């Protein structure tokens, strides 16, 4: 707790200090820009000043004729002639370049909490090297080094992912529980046509694995997702991840790389792979499933499972199939997969569930829901046509997703307007 309070204090200090330095740099940049304009038009500036009867008249003339601000014009009037040499001009050009670079760096620090944390680590290490000596008290456990992770408070958070590729991190307390039929609370101020497609509850210290429609996986720590207010739309994931003409389709939180991943594609192909294949995060990402090169299929869902657990695939036309994951052999990252369900014309898989709960909640496009006991889904072999999960009508609209639930579970459901 003491360390957390110290880190919070240092965050405020560095943020305030950087903001102050940014303000000073911008003010100086304004004056330097004015002096460079004056040097470029030195003869005309001198003539203008000589023709003026008073300082105020000279200032107004400089502002009007050379498009200077009043601060810039005042700086020109206060500059001695000996400072208007070619040598001084080169110094001003260098100062201008340095100021632009400083301003850019200050702005980056204020926009990125990770840069603030790195500065904290750097300054703590500098203090250690400068003033460090042998402790006068007995330490039961020594911390060998401070990492970025150590500076982030471990707490439960909610990560939201939208259809148009925005994400944000919020405290789990941002949502209050309501009964069915409630009006809801604003979860996001989303753009027209956008909607929250995934909510992940995890720890700030967990890894987040981002699986894309093209079958790649990329990693981030949960604390790398920018924290935002409930009504904010968040930050575009393209600014956080190395995405290449693809969208994030599933996000999984992981704190240890055990068990397996089970994947499903839009065309009904499934794949089981050990999480150990993804235990070494790479900034550029790696291939998780080898999808067709012609883009005829995309990854729609990824779930963590243990060997022998059962899965359920659901389609937009209301079909579903339940089978054991043991029906699917372990594969490597270069594999495509095997058939999980055979579908009719114009149908496609919309969701994948690993069966760990008592029931499945099916949600339709028009907001209808149906809770079905898992035992009511007949268990079959994979690659079958499945059973009727929900009768799709014009009133209900197509199935959009399913959720594994227990009777006492609380559920967060968001609409296209972020409610």
N, C-alpha and C positions, 0 to 999 in steps of 0.2 A: 504493500500500500504506500509506503514511503517512497519507493522508486517510482510508482505510478504518479504520485503527486509531484515529484521532482520533474518527471518527463513532461507532465501537463504544464508546469511552470516554465520549463525551458521552451516548450512549443510557443507559449505566449510571448516570451522574451524575444525569440528569434523572429517570430511573425511581426511583432511591433518594430523590432530593430530593422528588419528588411524593408518594412513599409516606410519607415523614416528615411532610410538610405535611398529608396526608390524615389521618394518625393524630392530629396535634395538633388539627386542625379538629374531628374527631369527639369528642375528649376535651373540648374547649371547648364543643361543642354540647350534650353531656350536662349540663354544669354550668349552661349558660344555660337549658336546658329545666327543670332543677330550680328555678332562681331564678324563672322565670316561673310555675311551679306555686305556689311559695311566695307570690309577689305576688298571685296570684289568690285565695289563701286566707289573706291576711296576718293577719287577726284570729285565726283558728283556730291559725295557726302560732305567733303570739306567746303565746297562751294555753297551748299545748302546751309551749313552752319554759319558761314561768314555772312550770308545775306540776311540771316535772322537777327532781329533787333533784341530779342530776349531769349533766355533759356527755354521758356515755355513754348515760344514760337518755333524754335529750332526742334524741340521734341515733337511737336505736332507735324512739322514739315517732314521729318524723318519717317514718322509713322505713316503718313499719307503717301509719300513718294516711293518708299522702299518696302511698303507692306510689312513694317515691323510692328511688334507689340510695344506697348508703352514701356515695359521692363527692358526690352531689347534696345529701344531708342535711348533710354536713360543710361544703359551700360555703354553705348557708343559715345554719348556725350561725356561720360566720366573717364573714358580711355585717353591716356596721354599719347601724343603723336609718336613718341619713341617706341611705343608698343605696336605700331602699325607697320613694322618692317616685315620683309619676306620671311625672316627667321621666326618671328612671332606667329606669322600666318601658318607656317608648318606645324608649330606647336599646337595651335588651335585646331588644326585638322586632325592631329593625332589625338588631342583631348576629345574631340567630337566622336571619333571612332571608338575610343575607350568608353565613353559615356554610353553610347548605343549598346555596346556589349554588356556593360554593367546592368543597364536597364532591362535588357533581355533576360539576363540571369536572375535578377531580383524578381521579375514577373513569373519566371518558371518556378522559383522557390515558393512564392505565395500561392501558386496554383496546384502544387504537388506536395502532399504531406510526406511522401517518401523522401523528398529532398530535404525537408525540415528534419526528419529523423536522422538522415545521414549527417547533417550538420551537427546534431546533438552528439552523435557517436564520435565524430571527428573532434569536437571541442572537449568532450570528456577525456578522450585519449591524449589530447594536448595538455590538459591539466594534470593528467596522470604522469606524463613524461616530464613535465616541468616541476611539479611539486611532490611527486610520489616519493614516499620513503617507507621504512618499515613500520607496520602497524604497532600502536601502543597497547592495543587490546587484543584479546584472543578471538579468532574467527573460527567458527565451527565448520563452515563450508565456504570455500573460495570460488568465486565466479571467474573463470579463466578469461572470458571475453564477453563483450556485450554485442549482441546481434540486433538487427532491425526488428526481429520478432520479439525480443525481450522488451522493446520499448512500446509495444502495442498491448493494451489491456485485453485479457482473454475474457470474452463475453459472448452471449448468444445474440445472433443477429439474423435478420431476414434479408436475403438477396433476391431482388426481382429482375426478371429478364423479360423484355418485351418483344413482340413480333418484329418490330422494325429495328431491333438491335440495340436497345438502350438497357443499361443496367445501373443499379444503385444498391447501396447498403444502408439498412435502417436498424435501429434498436428493435428487438422483438416486441418491446412494450408499446410500440407505435400503433399496434392494432389492438382494439378492444373486442372482446367476445360479444356476439349478438345471437339472437335466436333466428331460426329459419324465417324468411319473409321480411327480415330487417332491411332498412334502407341502405345500410353500409356506411363506411367512412371513406373519404377520398384517399385512395392508395397512390395515385399518380396523376399528374396533370399531363395526360398523354396527347400526342398529336392526333389529328383526325385519322381514323382507320387503324390506329395502333392499339394494341392491347397487351396486357401482361399474360404471358404464356407459361411462365414457370416461377414458382416461389420456393426458395431453398432456405431452410432453417439450419444454421450451422454455427460453429465457433469462429471467431475472428482469426484463429490460428490454423484453421483447416485449409487444406489445398482444395481449390475448385478446378475440376477438369471440365473444359469446354469442348464438347463434341460438335462438329459442324456437319452441315448437310452433305458435304463432300467426303465425309469419313475421316477427317483429321481430328486430333485432340491437342489442345493447348492448355497450359497451366497458369494459374494465378493464386496467390494467397488471398484469403477472404478479405484481409485488411487492405489489399491493393485495390479493391473496388471502392470508389469514392463514396464516402458517407454523405447522405442527402436527406432532406426533409421528406415527409410522406407525400406532399403535393408536388414535389419536383419530378421531372421526367427522367432524371439521371444523366449518365454520360454514355455517349456512343461507344459500343464495344470495339469498333474499328480503331478507336484511339488507344485502346488498352491491349488489343490482341492483334497478332499478325494474320489477319483474315485475307483470303485471296478469292474474290468472287464467290463467296459462300456465306451462309448464315449459321449462327449457333442454334442447334436444335435441342441439345440436352446439356444440362450442367449437373455435375455430381460433386458433392463434398466428400473429401477423403482425409482421414487423419493417419491411416496406416494402409499400406498397399498389400492387403491380403484378400482372400476370397476371389471372386470372378466378376467379370462384366458380361452382361447379356445385352445384345444389340438387336434391333429390328429395323427393317427398311420399309419404305412405302409400298413396295411390291411384294411384301410378305416374306422376305428372306431374313433368317435369324442367324446369330453367331454367338458362341461362348468363347471367352478368352480370359486368361489369368491376369489379374491386376498387376502382377509382378512385371509384365511387359511394359508397364507405364510408371515404374518406380523411380525413374531418373528424368525428372522434368527438363524439357528443352524449350528455350525461348521461341524457337522457330516452329515448334510442334512436330508431331509424328503422325504417320498413317495408322489409323485404328482399324479400318476395314477397307478392303480393296473393291470399291464400287466401280461399275461399268464406266469406261472412258467417255461414252456418248451421253452421259448425264441422264440415262433412262431410269435411274433409281437414285433415291436419296435416303440418308439415315434419318429416321424419325424419332428414335428413342433408345436410351441406354440406361440400364439399371444395374446395381450391385446385387449379387446373389451368392449363396453358398451352394456347394455341390448338392444336387438332388432336389433343390427347391423347384416348385412349379411356377409356370408363367402363363399369362393370359394376353393374347393379342386381340385387339378390337378394331373393327373396320367402320368407316363412315356410314355404310349402309345398314349398320346394326347387327353385324355378325361378330362372333367371338369364338376363339378356340383356346382350350386349356390343355396343357401337356407338361410333362416333366422335363426339366432342363437336361436331365441325363440322356434324353433322346437326341441331344445335340453334342457332338464330340468337341473336345477342346481344340482350338485352332490358334494359329499365329496371326500376327498383324497383317501379313500379306494375303490372307484368305478373304473371300467374299462371304461365304456362308452357305446355308442349306435352306430349303423351303420350309417355312413355318406354317403357312396357311395358303390354301388355294381360294382365290376370290373370283366373283363374277365380274361382268363388264362394268366399267366405270367405278369400281370399288377400289378402296385402298386402305392400308393399315394407318390408323390415326394414333394409336397408343399401345404401350407395352407396360404390363404390370407384373411384378414378382409377387406371388401370392403369399403374403405374411399376415394378412388380416382376415376378419370374418366375412367381410362383404366388399363389393365393388360398387362405387357410385359412378353412374354413367351420366354425362352432361351433354346436352344437345345445343346446337347453334342458337336456338330461340330461347334458351334458358331453362329447359325442362331437365329434370333429373330423375333417375331411377336407381334405387339401392337394391342390389341383388346379392343374396348369400352366395359365397364361393362354392358351397356344396351343391348349389343348383346348376352350376356349369358342369356339364358332363365331361369327365376326363377322357381324352382320346390320345392317339398318337399324333405327332406333328405331321404337317403337310395335308391335313384334312380340310374340309370345307367349313367346319365349325358349326355352331348352333346359333339360334336367334337370341341376341342379347337384348335388343330393343326394337320395337316396330317403328321404323322411321316413316313419318308422314309430313305433309306440307306444314302442319301445325307445329310439330316438334323441330323440324329441320334436321339436317344430318348430325350424326354423332361427332363431337369435336374432341372429346377426351374422356378418360376414365380415371378414377382415383381410388386407391385402396383405403378402406375405412373400417373402423371399429365403432360400435354403438355409442361409445362415450367420447369419440373424437370431436374436436372442433375443426371446422374447415374454413379456409379463406378462399372465397370465390370472387374474382374480379371481372368487371364488364369492360367493353370496349372504351367506355368513358372513364375507366380507372376507379369505378365504385366497387 
